[in-house]
Amino acid sequence: MKYVDCRKCKFFKPVEELSEQELHDAWVWIAKNRPGEELLGYCTKFDRPVTYFTGKCYGFERKEVKVKKLDIFFKA
């Protein structure tokens, strides 16, 4: 297991994309388990809030990178 960045994981959901219910549930979880921590996002794999971006995680899966051919940008 190596150190990973949650923001590069396909299961990471930023705070801006969370619904009202997810935000409420996340703050309740933080109050019970990690008081004083900041909410940075949400992990849909483990169904819990993210309070730090880098660390060890066995559920990490890299986001799919979309590659475009250069022909799209250089039309002759």
N, CA, C and O atoms as a Tripos MOL2 file, in Angstrom:
@<TRIPOS>MOLECULE
protein
  304   303    76     0     0
PROTEIN
NO_CHARGES

@<TRIPOS>ATOM
      1 N           0.8540   -1.1710    0.0000 N.3       1 MET1
      2 CA          0.0000    0.0000    0.0000 C.3       1 MET1
      3 C           0.9020    1.2370    0.0000 C.2       1 MET1
      4 O           1.8120    1.3570    0.8200 O.2       1 MET1
      5 N           0.6310    2.1600   -0.9420 N.am      2 LYS2
      6 CA          1.4400    3.3610   -1.0030 C.3       2 LYS2
      7 C           0.5870    4.5990   -0.7500 C.2       2 LYS2
      8 O          -0.6420    4.5260   -0.7140 O.2       2 LYS2
      9 N           1.2480    5.7190   -0.5770 N.am      3 TYR3
     10 CA          0.5350    6.9570   -0.3460 C.3       3 TYR3
     11 C          -0.1350    7.4210   -1.6300 C.2       3 TYR3
     12 O           0.4700    7.3920   -2.7030 O.2       3 TYR3
     13 N          -1.3840    7.8490   -1.5150 N.am      4 VAL4
     14 CA         -2.1530    8.2960   -2.6690 C.3       4 VAL4
     15 C          -2.8140    9.6370   -2.3610 C.2       4 VAL4
     16 O          -2.8680   10.0630   -1.2070 O.2       4 VAL4
     17 N          -3.3110   10.2930   -3.3980 N.am      5 ASP5
     18 CA         -4.0170   11.5610   -3.2730 C.3       5 ASP5
     19 C          -5.4900   11.3110   -3.5890 C.2       5 ASP5
     20 O          -5.8190   10.8930   -4.7000 O.2       5 ASP5
     21 N          -6.3620   11.5560   -2.6490 N.am      6 CYS6
     22 CA         -7.7950   11.2980   -2.8200 C.3       6 CYS6
     23 C          -8.3810   12.0490   -4.0150 C.2       6 CYS6
     24 O          -9.2980   11.5540   -4.6700 O.2       6 CYS6
     25 N          -7.8540   13.2420   -4.3010 N.am      7 ARG7
     26 CA         -8.4030   14.0380   -5.3930 C.3       7 ARG7
     27 C          -8.2120   13.3780   -6.7500 C.2       7 ARG7
     28 O          -8.8790   13.7500   -7.7150 O.2       7 ARG7
     29 N          -7.3090   12.4030   -6.8380 N.am      8 LYS8
     30 CA         -7.0690   11.6960   -8.0900 C.3       8 LYS8
     31 C          -7.8040   10.3600   -8.1560 C.2       8 LYS8
     32 O          -7.6190    9.5950   -9.1030 O.2       8 LYS8
     33 N          -8.6300   10.0800   -7.1640 N.am      9 CYS9
     34 CA         -9.3730    8.8240   -7.0960 C.3       9 CYS9
     35 C         -10.7570    8.9930   -7.7170 C.2       9 CYS9
     36 O         -11.3740   10.0510   -7.5970 O.2       9 CYS9
     37 N         -11.2380    7.9460   -8.3790 N.am     10 LYS10
     38 CA        -12.5480    8.0310   -9.0150 C.3      10 LYS10
     39 C         -13.6900    8.0170   -8.0010 C.2      10 LYS10
     40 O         -14.8260    8.3290   -8.3600 O.2      10 LYS10
     41 N         -13.4210    7.6680   -6.7610 N.am     11 PHE11
     42 CA        -14.4460    7.6300   -5.7210 C.3      11 PHE11
     43 C         -14.5350    8.9350   -4.9290 C.2      11 PHE11
     44 O         -15.4120    9.0720   -4.0750 O.2      11 PHE11
     45 N         -13.6480    9.8920   -5.1940 N.am     12 PHE12
     46 CA        -13.6380   11.1610   -4.4550 C.3      12 PHE12
     47 C         -14.6860   12.1100   -5.0210 C.2      12 PHE12
     48 O         -14.8280   12.2510   -6.2360 O.2      12 PHE12
     49 N         -15.4160   12.7580   -4.1180 N.am     13 LYS13
     50 CA        -16.4360   13.7310   -4.4900 C.3      13 LYS13
     51 C         -16.1260   15.0260   -3.7430 C.2      13 LYS13
     52 O         -16.1570   15.0350   -2.5120 O.2      13 LYS13
     53 N         -15.8270   16.1310   -4.4530 N.am     14 PRO14
     54 CA        -15.5070   17.3870   -3.7650 C.3      14 PRO14
     55 C         -16.7100   17.9520   -3.0010 C.2      14 PRO14
     56 O         -17.8560   17.6080   -3.2900 O.2      14 PRO14
     57 N         -16.4390   18.8060   -2.0440 N.am     15 VAL15
     58 CA        -17.4820   19.3880   -1.1900 C.3      15 VAL15
     59 C         -18.5280   20.1160   -2.0270 C.2      15 VAL15
     60 O         -19.7140   20.0780   -1.6990 O.2      15 VAL15
     61 N         -18.1080   20.7730   -3.0950 N.am     16 GLU16
     62 CA        -19.0230   21.5600   -3.9280 C.3      16 GLU16
     63 C         -20.0990   20.6890   -4.5860 C.2      16 GLU16
     64 O         -21.1670   21.1940   -4.9330 O.2      16 GLU16
     65 N         -19.8370   19.4000   -4.7600 N.am     17 GLU17
     66 CA        -20.7760   18.5060   -5.4370 C.3      17 GLU17
     67 C         -21.6610   17.7000   -4.4660 C.2      17 GLU17
     68 O         -22.4750   16.8870   -4.9050 O.2      17 GLU17
     69 N         -21.5060   17.9190   -3.1770 N.am     18 LEU18
     70 CA        -22.2810   17.1630   -2.1910 C.3      18 LEU18
     71 C         -23.6930   17.7240   -2.0430 C.2      18 LEU18
     72 O         -23.9010   18.9360   -2.1070 O.2      18 LEU18
     73 N         -24.6510   16.8340   -1.8460 N.am     19 SER19
     74 CA        -26.0300   17.2530   -1.5990 C.3      19 SER19
     75 C         -26.1580   17.7190   -0.1480 C.2      19 SER19
     76 O         -25.2430   17.5390    0.6560 O.2      19 SER19
     77 N         -27.2910   18.3130    0.1690 N.am     20 GLU20
     78 CA        -27.5270   18.7820    1.5420 C.3      20 GLU20
     79 C         -27.4690   17.6190    2.5350 C.2      20 GLU20
     80 O         -26.8940   17.7470    3.6160 O.2      20 GLU20
     81 N         -28.0630   16.4950    2.1670 N.am     21 GLN21
     82 CA        -28.0780   15.3260    3.0560 C.3      21 GLN21
     83 C         -26.6710   14.7700    3.2690 C.2      21 GLN21
     84 O         -26.3040   14.4100    4.3880 O.2      21 GLN21
     85 N         -25.8840   14.7020    2.1900 N.am     22 GLU22
     86 CA        -24.5030   14.2080    2.3130 C.3      22 GLU22
     87 C         -23.6720   15.1380    3.1850 C.2      22 GLU22
     88 O         -22.8610   14.6770    3.9880 O.2      22 GLU22
     89 N         -23.8670   16.4430    3.0320 N.am     23 LEU23
     90 CA        -23.1470   17.4050    3.8770 C.3      23 LEU23
     91 C         -23.5100   17.2140    5.3480 C.2      23 LEU23
     92 O         -22.6330   17.1920    6.2110 O.2      23 LEU23
     93 N         -24.7800   17.0790    5.6240 N.am     24 HIS24
     94 CA        -25.2310   16.8810    7.0080 C.3      24 HIS24
     95 C         -24.6340   15.6070    7.5940 C.2      24 HIS24
     96 O         -24.0950   15.6200    8.7010 O.2      24 HIS24
     97 N         -24.7320   14.5060    6.8500 N.am     25 ASP25
     98 CA        -24.1970   13.2240    7.3220 C.3      25 ASP25
     99 C         -22.6900   13.2950    7.5490 C.2      25 ASP25
    100 O         -22.1680   12.7250    8.5080 O.2      25 ASP25
    101 N         -21.9970   14.0020    6.6550 N.am     26 ALA26
    102 CA        -20.5430   14.1350    6.7770 C.3      26 ALA26
    103 C         -20.1630   14.8970    8.0430 C.2      26 ALA26
    104 O         -19.2500   14.4890    8.7620 O.2      26 ALA26
    105 N         -20.8620   16.0080    8.3210 N.am     27 TRP27
    106 CA        -20.5410   16.7860    9.5230 C.3      27 TRP27
    107 C         -20.8800   16.0300   10.7980 C.2      27 TRP27
    108 O         -20.1890   16.1740   11.8060 O.2      27 TRP27
    109 N         -21.9310   15.2310   10.7630 N.am     28 VAL28
    110 CA        -22.2760   14.4050   11.9400 C.3      28 VAL28
    111 C         -21.1760   13.3740   12.1730 C.2      28 VAL28
    112 O         -20.7570   13.1650   13.3120 O.2      28 VAL28
    113 N         -20.7030   12.7240   11.1020 N.am     29 TRP29
    114 CA        -19.6380   11.7250   11.2160 C.3      29 TRP29
    115 C         -18.3520   12.3590   11.7500 C.2      29 TRP29
    116 O         -17.6830   11.7910   12.6140 O.2      29 TRP29
    117 N         -18.0130   13.5410   11.2260 N.am     30 ILE30
    118 CA        -16.7980   14.2290   11.6910 C.3      30 ILE30
    119 C         -16.9190   14.5980   13.1670 C.2      30 ILE30
    120 O         -15.9560   14.4490   13.9190 O.2      30 ILE30
    121 N         -18.0770   15.0730   13.5880 N.am     31 ALA31
    122 CA        -18.2730   15.4510   14.9960 C.3      31 ALA31
    123 C         -18.0940   14.2500   15.9210 C.2      31 ALA31
    124 O         -17.5700   14.3930   17.0250 O.2      31 ALA31
    125 N         -18.5280   13.0600   15.4770 N.am     32 LYS32
    126 CA        -18.4070   11.8610   16.3030 C.3      32 LYS32
    127 C         -16.9990   11.2730   16.2940 C.2      32 LYS32
    128 O         -16.4930   10.8550   17.3350 O.2      32 LYS32
    129 N         -16.3630   11.2410   15.1120 N.am     33 ASN33
    130 CA        -15.1220   10.4960   14.9640 C.3      33 ASN33
    131 C         -13.8470   11.3300   14.8680 C.2      33 ASN33
    132 O         -12.7840   10.8770   15.2920 O.2      33 ASN33
    133 N         -13.9350   12.5270   14.3250 N.am     34 ARG34
    134 CA        -12.7520   13.3750   14.1730 C.3      34 ARG34
    135 C         -13.0890   14.8320   14.4840 C.2      34 ARG34
    136 O         -13.0260   15.6760   13.5890 O.2      34 ARG34
    137 N         -13.4400   15.1420   15.7110 N.am     35 PRO35
    138 CA        -13.8210   16.5250   16.0360 C.3      35 PRO35
    139 C         -12.6920   17.5020   15.7470 C.2      35 PRO35
    140 O         -11.5240   17.2280   16.0210 O.2      35 PRO35
    141 N         -13.0640   18.6350   15.1930 N.am     36 GLY36
    142 CA        -12.0790   19.6700   14.8870 C.3      36 GLY36
    143 C         -11.4780   19.5610   13.4910 C.2      36 GLY36
    144 O         -10.7680   20.4700   13.0620 O.2      36 GLY36
    145 N         -11.7440   18.4770   12.7760 N.am     37 GLU37
    146 CA        -11.2020   18.3070   11.4250 C.3      37 GLU37
    147 C         -12.0660   19.0710   10.4210 C.2      37 GLU37
    148 O         -13.2230   19.3870   10.6950 O.2      37 GLU37
    149 N         -11.4870   19.3610    9.2590 N.am     38 GLU38
    150 CA        -12.1790   20.0910    8.1990 C.3      38 GLU38
    151 C         -12.7190   19.1100    7.1590 C.2      38 GLU38
    152 O         -12.0590   18.1210    6.8390 O.2      38 GLU38
    153 N         -13.8930   19.3740    6.6390 N.am     39 LEU39
    154 CA        -14.4870   18.5520    5.5850 C.3      39 LEU39
    155 C         -13.9040   18.9720    4.2420 C.2      39 LEU39
    156 O         -14.0720   20.1170    3.8250 O.2      39 LEU39
    157 N         -13.2180   18.0520    3.5600 N.am     40 LEU40
    158 CA        -12.5840   18.3490    2.2780 C.3      40 LEU40
    159 C         -13.2830   17.6840    1.1000 C.2      40 LEU40
    160 O         -13.0990   18.1000   -0.0440 O.2      40 LEU40
    161 N         -14.0770   16.6640    1.3660 N.am     41 GLY41
    162 CA        -14.7620   15.9470    0.3070 C.3      41 GLY41
    163 C         -15.4470   14.7170    0.8650 C.2      41 GLY41
    164 O         -15.6400   14.5910    2.0740 O.2      41 GLY41
    165 N         -15.8150   13.8000   -0.0410 N.am     42 TYR42
    166 CA        -16.5280   12.5990    0.3690 C.3      42 TYR42
    167 C         -16.0290   11.4100   -0.4320 C.2      42 TYR42
    168 O         -15.8090   11.5220   -1.6380 O.2      42 TYR42
    169 N         -15.8490   10.2790    0.2230 N.am     43 CYS43
    170 CA        -15.4170    9.0530   -0.4420 C.3      43 CYS43
    171 C         -16.6460    8.1680   -0.6440 C.2      43 CYS43
    172 O         -17.2580    7.7190    0.3250 O.2      43 CYS43
    173 N         -17.0050    7.9180   -1.9100 N.am     44 THR44
    174 CA        -18.1800    7.0950   -2.1920 C.3      44 THR44
    175 C         -17.8790    5.6080   -2.0450 C.2      44 THR44
    176 O         -18.8060    4.8100   -1.9050 O.2      44 THR44
    177 N         -16.6090    5.2180   -2.0740 N.am     45 LYS45
    178 CA        -16.2360    3.8050   -1.8950 C.3      45 LYS45
    179 C         -16.5050    3.3600   -0.4620 C.2      45 LYS45
    180 O         -17.1010    2.3070   -0.2350 O.2      45 LYS45
    181 N         -16.0640    4.1650    0.5040 N.am     46 PHE46
    182 CA        -16.2110    3.8110    1.9110 C.3      46 PHE46
    183 C         -17.3680    4.5540    2.5870 C.2      46 PHE46
    184 O         -17.6170    4.3660    3.7770 O.2      46 PHE46
    185 N         -18.0720    5.3950    1.8280 N.am     47 ASP47
    186 CA        -19.2420    6.1260    2.3170 C.3      47 ASP47
    187 C         -18.9330    6.9060    3.5920 C.2      47 ASP47
    188 O         -19.6040    6.7580    4.6130 O.2      47 ASP47
    189 N         -17.8880    7.7470    3.5010 N.am     48 ARG48
    190 CA        -17.5150    8.5800    4.6340 C.3      48 ARG48
    191 C         -16.7920    9.8300    4.1650 C.2      48 ARG48
    192 O         -16.2760    9.8620    3.0480 O.2      48 ARG48
    193 N         -16.7470   10.8630    5.0050 N.am     49 PRO49
    194 CA        -16.1090   12.1150    4.5990 C.3      49 PRO49
    195 C         -14.5930   12.0030    4.5310 C.2      49 PRO49
    196 O         -13.9820   11.1640    5.1920 O.2      49 PRO49
    197 N         -14.0050   12.8650    3.7180 N.am     50 VAL50
    198 CA        -12.5550   12.9510    3.5840 C.3      50 VAL50
    199 C         -12.0930   14.1600    4.3910 C.2      50 VAL50
    200 O         -12.5830   15.2700    4.1840 O.2      50 VAL50
    201 N         -11.1530   13.9490    5.3100 N.am     51 THR51
    202 CA        -10.6370   15.0490    6.1240 C.3      51 THR51
    203 C          -9.1680   15.3340    5.8330 C.2      51 THR51
    204 O          -8.5960   16.2680    6.3940 O.2      51 THR51
    205 N          -8.5550   14.5380    4.9630 N.am     52 TYR52
    206 CA         -7.1890   14.7900    4.5070 C.3      52 TYR52
    207 C          -7.0610   14.2120    3.1040 C.2      52 TYR52
    208 O          -7.7130   13.2180    2.7830 O.2      52 TYR52
    209 N          -6.2290   14.8210    2.2670 N.am     53 PHE53
    210 CA         -6.1350   14.4230    0.8700 C.3      53 PHE53
    211 C          -5.1400   13.2870    0.6070 C.2      53 PHE53
    212 O          -5.3910   12.4450   -0.2560 O.2      53 PHE53
    213 N          -4.0300   13.2470    1.3250 N.am     54 THR54
    214 CA         -3.0160   12.2340    1.0530 C.3      54 THR54
    215 C          -2.8860   11.2720    2.2150 C.2      54 THR54
    216 O          -2.9590   11.6640    3.3800 O.2      54 THR54
    217 N          -2.6920   10.0100    1.8820 N.am     55 GLY55
    218 CA         -2.5300    8.9890    2.9000 C.3      55 GLY55
    219 C          -2.5820    7.6140    2.2670 C.2      55 GLY55
    220 O          -2.6430    7.4830    1.0440 O.2      55 GLY55
    221 N          -2.5580    6.5950    3.1040 N.am     56 LYS56
    222 CA         -2.6230    5.2160    2.6250 C.3      56 LYS56
    223 C          -4.0790    4.8100    2.4520 C.2      56 LYS56
    224 O          -4.9170    5.0810    3.3120 O.2      56 LYS56
    225 N          -4.3760    4.1500    1.3190 N.am     57 CYS57
    226 CA         -5.7400    3.7060    1.0580 C.3      57 CYS57
    227 C          -5.7060    2.4890    0.1530 C.2      57 CYS57
    228 O          -5.0680    2.5090   -0.9000 O.2      57 CYS57
    229 N          -6.3970    1.4220    0.5630 N.am     58 TYR58
    230 CA         -6.4270    0.2220   -0.2630 C.3      58 TYR58
    231 C          -7.6020    0.2390   -1.2390 C.2      58 TYR58
    232 O          -7.7400   -0.6860   -2.0390 O.2      58 TYR58
    233 N          -8.4530    1.2650   -1.1960 N.am     59 GLY59
    234 CA         -9.5830    1.3660   -2.1060 C.3      59 GLY59
    235 C          -9.3460    2.3280   -3.2590 C.2      59 GLY59
    236 O         -10.2470    2.5660   -4.0640 O.2      59 GLY59
    237 N          -8.1380    2.8860   -3.3470 N.am     60 PHE60
    238 CA         -7.8280    3.8880   -4.3660 C.3      60 PHE60
    239 C          -7.8890    3.3080   -5.7770 C.2      60 PHE60
    240 O          -7.3230    2.2500   -6.0520 O.2      60 PHE60
    241 N          -8.5860    4.0210   -6.6690 N.am     61 GLU61
    242 CA         -8.5980    3.6930   -8.0940 C.3      61 GLU61
    243 C          -8.4670    5.0000   -8.8550 C.2      61 GLU61
    244 O          -9.2620    5.9210   -8.6730 O.2      61 GLU61
    245 N          -7.4620    5.0700   -9.7050 N.am     62 ARG62
    246 CA         -7.1820    6.2970  -10.4390 C.3      62 ARG62
    247 C          -8.3330    6.6520  -11.3810 C.2      62 ARG62
    248 O          -8.9640    5.7780  -11.9750 O.2      62 ARG62
    249 N          -8.5910    7.9700  -11.5040 N.am     63 LYS63
    250 CA         -9.6150    8.4410  -12.4310 C.3      63 LYS63
    251 C          -9.1960    8.1120  -13.8490 C.2      63 LYS63
    252 O          -8.0080    8.0840  -14.1710 O.2      63 LYS63
    253 N         -10.1780    7.8650  -14.6860 N.am     64 GLU64
    254 CA         -9.9020    7.5730  -16.0890 C.3      64 GLU64
    255 C          -9.5120    8.8640  -16.7950 C.2      64 GLU64
    256 O         -10.2120    9.8710  -16.6990 O.2      64 GLU64
    257 N          -8.3920    8.8240  -17.5030 N.am     65 VAL65
    258 CA         -7.9030    9.9940  -18.2210 C.3      65 VAL65
    259 C          -8.4280    9.9350  -19.6430 C.2      65 VAL65
    260 O          -8.2600    8.9310  -20.3350 O.2      65 VAL65
    261 N          -9.0650   11.0130  -20.0750 N.am     66 LYS66
    262 CA         -9.5980   11.0620  -21.4290 C.3      66 LYS66
    263 C          -8.5500   11.6860  -22.3430 C.2      66 LYS66
    264 O          -8.1200   12.8200  -22.1310 O.2      66 LYS66
    265 N          -8.1510   10.9360  -23.3520 N.am     67 VAL67
    266 CA         -7.1120   11.3890  -24.2720 C.3      67 VAL67
    267 C          -7.7520   11.7330  -25.6110 C.2      67 VAL67
    268 O          -8.5630   10.9740  -26.1400 O.2      67 VAL67
    269 N          -7.3720   12.9010  -26.1530 N.am     68 LYS68
    270 CA         -7.8550   13.3070  -27.4640 C.3      68 LYS68
    271 C          -6.6960   13.2800  -28.4500 C.2      68 LYS68
    272 O          -5.5520   13.5470  -28.0840 O.2      68 LYS68
    273 N          -6.9940   12.9620  -29.6740 N.am     69 LYS69
    274 CA         -5.9630   12.9560  -30.7090 C.3      69 LYS69
    275 C          -5.6390   14.3950  -31.0930 C.2      69 LYS69
    276 O          -6.4980   15.2740  -31.0140 O.2      69 LYS69
    277 N          -4.4140   14.6280  -31.5050 N.am     70 LEU70
    278 CA         -3.9970   15.9710  -31.9000 C.3      70 LEU70
    279 C          -4.6590   16.4390  -33.1840 C.2      70 LEU70
    280 O          -4.6770   17.6380  -33.4610 O.2      70 LEU70
    281 N          -5.1980   15.5340  -33.9670 N.am     71 ASP71
    282 CA         -5.8730   15.9030  -35.2100 C.3      71 ASP71
    283 C          -7.0440   16.8520  -34.9530 C.2      71 ASP71
    284 O          -7.3860   17.6650  -35.8120 O.2      71 ASP71
    285 N          -7.6430   16.7540  -33.7990 N.am     72 ILE72
    286 CA         -8.7720   17.6120  -33.4380 C.3      72 ILE72
    287 C          -8.3280   19.0600  -33.3480 C.2      72 ILE72
    288 O          -9.0660   19.9630  -33.7410 O.2      72 ILE72
    289 N          -7.1280   19.2860  -32.8330 N.am     73 PHE73
    290 CA         -6.6350   20.6510  -32.6130 C.3      73 PHE73
    291 C          -5.9300   21.2270  -33.8390 C.2      73 PHE73
    292 O          -5.9280   22.4430  -34.0280 O.2      73 PHE73
    293 N          -5.3320   20.3780  -34.6750 N.am     74 PHE74
    294 CA         -4.5770   20.8280  -35.8410 C.3      74 PHE74
    295 C          -5.2770   20.3530  -37.1150 C.2      74 PHE74
    296 O          -4.9070   19.3350  -37.6990 O.2      74 PHE74
    297 N          -6.2780   21.0980  -37.5300 N.am     75 LYS75
    298 CA         -6.9860   20.7240  -38.7570 C.3      75 LYS75
    299 C          -6.2890   21.3810  -39.9410 C.2      75 LYS75
    300 O          -6.0130   22.5800  -39.9390 O.2      75 LYS75
    301 N          -6.0100   20.5590  -40.9580 N.am     76 ALA76
    302 CA         -5.2950   21.0640  -42.1350 C.3      76 ALA76
    303 C          -6.2390   21.4380  -43.2410 C.2      76 ALA76
    304 O          -5.8020   21.8800  -44.3030 O.2      76 ALA76
@<TRIPOS>BOND
     1     1     2 1
     2     2     3 1
     3     3     4 2
     4     3     5 am
     5     5     6 1
     6     6     7 1
     7     7     8 2
     8     7     9 am
     9     9    10 1
    10    10    11 1
    11    11    12 2
    12    11    13 am
    13    13    14 1
    14    14    15 1
    15    15    16 2
    16    15    17 am
    17    17    18 1
    18    18    19 1
    19    19    20 2
    20    19    21 am
    21    21    22 1
    22    22    23 1
    23    23    24 2
    24    23    25 am
    25    25    26 1
    26    26    27 1
    27    27    28 2
    28    27    29 am
    29    29    30 1
    30    30    31 1
    31    31    32 2
    32    31    33 am
    33    33    34 1
    34    34    35 1
    35    35    36 2
    36    35    37 am
    37    37    38 1
    38    38    39 1
    39    39    40 2
    40    39    41 am
    41    41    42 1
    42    42    43 1
    43    43    44 2
    44    43    45 am
    45    45    46 1
    46    46    47 1
    47    47    48 2
    48    47    49 am
    49    49    50 1
    50    50    51 1
    51    51    52 2
    52    51    53 am
    53    53    54 1
    54    54    55 1
    55    55    56 2
    56    55    57 am
    57    57    58 1
    58    58    59 1
    59    59    60 2
    60    59    61 am
    61    61    62 1
    62    62    63 1
    63    63    64 2
    64    63    65 am
    65    65    66 1
    66    66    67 1
    67    67    68 2
    68    67    69 am
    69    69    70 1
    70    70    71 1
    71    71    72 2
    72    71    73 am
    73    73    74 1
    74    74    75 1
    75    75    76 2
    76    75    77 am
    77    77    78 1
    78    78    79 1
    79    79    80 2
    80    79    81 am
    81    81    82 1
    82    82    83 1
    83    83    84 2
    84    83    85 am
    85    85    86 1
    86    86    87 1
    87    87    88 2
    88    87    89 am
    89    89    90 1
    90    90    91 1
    91    91    92 2
    92    91    93 am
    93    93    94 1
    94    94    95 1
    95    95    96 2
    96    95    97 am
    97    97    98 1
    98    98    99 1
    99    99   100 2
   100    99   101 am
   101   101   102 1
   102   102   103 1
   103   103   104 2
   104   103   105 am
   105   105   106 1
   106   106   107 1
   107   107   108 2
   108   107   109 am
   109   109   110 1
   110   110   111 1
   111   111   112 2
   112   111   113 am
   113   113   114 1
   114   114   115 1
   115   115   116 2
   116   115   117 am
   117   117   118 1
   118   118   119 1
   119   119   120 2
   120   119   121 am
   121   121   122 1
   122   122   123 1
   123   123   124 2
   124   123   125 am
   125   125   126 1
   126   126   127 1
   127   127   128 2
   128   127   129 am
   129   129   130 1
   130   130   131 1
   131   131   132 2
   132   131   133 am
   133   133   134 1
   134   134   135 1
   135   135   136 2
   136   135   137 am
   137   137   138 1
   138   138   139 1
   139   139   140 2
   140   139   141 am
   141   141   142 1
   142   142   143 1
   143   143   144 2
   144   143   145 am
   145   145   146 1
   146   146   147 1
   147   147   148 2
   148   147   149 am
   149   149   150 1
   150   150   151 1
   151   151   152 2
   152   151   153 am
   153   153   154 1
   154   154   155 1
   155   155   156 2
   156   155   157 am
   157   157   158 1
   158   158   159 1
   159   159   160 2
   160   159   161 am
   161   161   162 1
   162   162   163 1
   163   163   164 2
   164   163   165 am
   165   165   166 1
   166   166   167 1
   167   167   168 2
   168   167   169 am
   169   169   170 1
   170   170   171 1
   171   171   172 2
   172   171   173 am
   173   173   174 1
   174   174   175 1
   175   175   176 2
   176   175   177 am
   177   177   178 1
   178   178   179 1
   179   179   180 2
   180   179   181 am
   181   181   182 1
   182   182   183 1
   183   183   184 2
   184   183   185 am
   185   185   186 1
   186   186   187 1
   187   187   188 2
   188   187   189 am
   189   189   190 1
   190   190   191 1
   191   191   192 2
   192   191   193 am
   193   193   194 1
   194   194   195 1
   195   195   196 2
   196   195   197 am
   197   197   198 1
   198   198   199 1
   199   199   200 2
   200   199   201 am
   201   201   202 1
   202   202   203 1
   203   203   204 2
   204   203   205 am
   205   205   206 1
   206   206   207 1
   207   207   208 2
   208   207   209 am
   209   209   210 1
   210   210   211 1
   211   211   212 2
   212   211   213 am
   213   213   214 1
   214   214   215 1
   215   215   216 2
   216   215   217 am
   217   217   218 1
   218   218   219 1
   219   219   220 2
   220   219   221 am
   221   221   222 1
   222   222   223 1
   223   223   224 2
   224   223   225 am
   225   225   226 1
   226   226   227 1
   227   227   228 2
   228   227   229 am
   229   229   230 1
   230   230   231 1
   231   231   232 2
   232   231   233 am
   233   233   234 1
   234   234   235 1
   235   235   236 2
   236   235   237 am
   237   237   238 1
   238   238   239 1
   239   239   240 2
   240   239   241 am
   241   241   242 1
   242   242   243 1
   243   243   244 2
   244   243   245 am
   245   245   246 1
   246   246   247 1
   247   247   248 2
   248   247   249 am
   249   249   250 1
   250   250   251 1
   251   251   252 2
   252   251   253 am
   253   253   254 1
   254   254   255 1
   255   255   256 2
   256   255   257 am
   257   257   258 1
   258   258   259 1
   259   259   260 2
   260   259   261 am
   261   261   262 1
   262   262   263 1
   263   263   264 2
   264   263   265 am
   265   265   266 1
   266   266   267 1
   267   267   268 2
   268   267   269 am
   269   269   270 1
   270   270   271 1
   271   271   272 2
   272   271   273 am
   273   273   274 1
   274   274   275 1
   275   275   276 2
   276   275   277 am
   277   277   278 1
   278   278   279 1
   279   279   280 2
   280   279   281 am
   281   281   282 1
   282   282   283 1
   283   283   284 2
   284   283   285 am
   285   285   286 1
   286   286   287 1
   287   287   288 2
   288   287   289 am
   289   289   290 1
   290   290   291 1
   291   291   292 2
   292   291   293 am
   293   293   294 1
   294   294   295 1
   295   295   296 2
   296   295   297 am
   297   297   298 1
   298   298   299 1
   299   299   300 2
   300   299   301 am
   301   301   302 1
   302   302   303 1
   303   303   304 2
@<TRIPOS>SUBSTRUCTURE
     1 MET1         2 RESIDUE 1 A MET
     2 LYS2         6 RESIDUE 1 A LYS
     3 TYR3        10 RESIDUE 1 A TYR
     4 VAL4        14 RESIDUE 1 A VAL
     5 ASP5        18 RESIDUE 1 A ASP
     6 CYS6        22 RESIDUE 1 A CYS
     7 ARG7        26 RESIDUE 1 A ARG
     8 LYS8        30 RESIDUE 1 A LYS
     9 CYS9        34 RESIDUE 1 A CYS
    10 LYS10       38 RESIDUE 1 A LYS
    11 PHE11       42 RESIDUE 1 A PHE
    12 PHE12       46 RESIDUE 1 A PHE
    13 LYS13       50 RESIDUE 1 A LYS
    14 PRO14       54 RESIDUE 1 A PRO
    15 VAL15       58 RESIDUE 1 A VAL
    16 GLU16       62 RESIDUE 1 A GLU
    17 GLU17       66 RESIDUE 1 A GLU
    18 LEU18       70 RESIDUE 1 A LEU
    19 SER19       74 RESIDUE 1 A SER
    20 GLU20       78 RESIDUE 1 A GLU
    21 GLN21       82 RESIDUE 1 A GLN
    22 GLU22       86 RESIDUE 1 A GLU
    23 LEU23       90 RESIDUE 1 A LEU
    24 HIS24       94 RESIDUE 1 A HIS
    25 ASP25       98 RESIDUE 1 A ASP
    26 ALA26      102 RESIDUE 1 A ALA
    27 TRP27      106 RESIDUE 1 A TRP
    28 VAL28      110 RESIDUE 1 A VAL
    29 TRP29      114 RESIDUE 1 A TRP
    30 ILE30      118 RESIDUE 1 A ILE
    31 ALA31      122 RESIDUE 1 A ALA
    32 LYS32      126 RESIDUE 1 A LYS
    33 ASN33      130 RESIDUE 1 A ASN
    34 ARG34      134 RESIDUE 1 A ARG
    35 PRO35      138 RESIDUE 1 A PRO
    36 GLY36      142 RESIDUE 1 A GLY
    37 GLU37      146 RESIDUE 1 A GLU
    38 GLU38      150 RESIDUE 1 A GLU
    39 LEU39      154 RESIDUE 1 A LEU
    40 LEU40      158 RESIDUE 1 A LEU
    41 GLY41      162 RESIDUE 1 A GLY
    42 TYR42      166 RESIDUE 1 A TYR
    43 CYS43      170 RESIDUE 1 A CYS
    44 THR44      174 RESIDUE 1 A THR
    45 LYS45      178 RESIDUE 1 A LYS
    46 PHE46      182 RESIDUE 1 A PHE
    47 ASP47      186 RESIDUE 1 A ASP
    48 ARG48      190 RESIDUE 1 A ARG
    49 PRO49      194 RESIDUE 1 A PRO
    50 VAL50      198 RESIDUE 1 A VAL
    51 THR51      202 RESIDUE 1 A THR
    52 TYR52      206 RESIDUE 1 A TYR
    53 PHE53      210 RESIDUE 1 A PHE
    54 THR54      214 RESIDUE 1 A THR
    55 GLY55      218 RESIDUE 1 A GLY
    56 LYS56      222 RESIDUE 1 A LYS
    57 CYS57      226 RESIDUE 1 A CYS
    58 TYR58      230 RESIDUE 1 A TYR
    59 GLY59      234 RESIDUE 1 A GLY
    60 PHE60      238 RESIDUE 1 A PHE
    61 GLU61      242 RESIDUE 1 A GLU
    62 ARG62      246 RESIDUE 1 A ARG
    63 LYS63      250 RESIDUE 1 A LYS
    64 GLU64      254 RESIDUE 1 A GLU
    65 VAL65      258 RESIDUE 1 A VAL
    66 LYS66      262 RESIDUE 1 A LYS
    67 VAL67      266 RESIDUE 1 A VAL
    68 LYS68      270 RESIDUE 1 A LYS
    69 LYS69      274 RESIDUE 1 A LYS
    70 LEU70      278 RESIDUE 1 A LEU
    71 ASP71      282 RESIDUE 1 A ASP
    72 ILE72      286 RESIDUE 1 A ILE
    73 PHE73      290 RESIDUE 1 A PHE
    74 PHE74      294 RESIDUE 1 A PHE
    75 LYS75      298 RESIDUE 1 A LYS
    76 ALA76      302 RESIDUE 1 A ALA
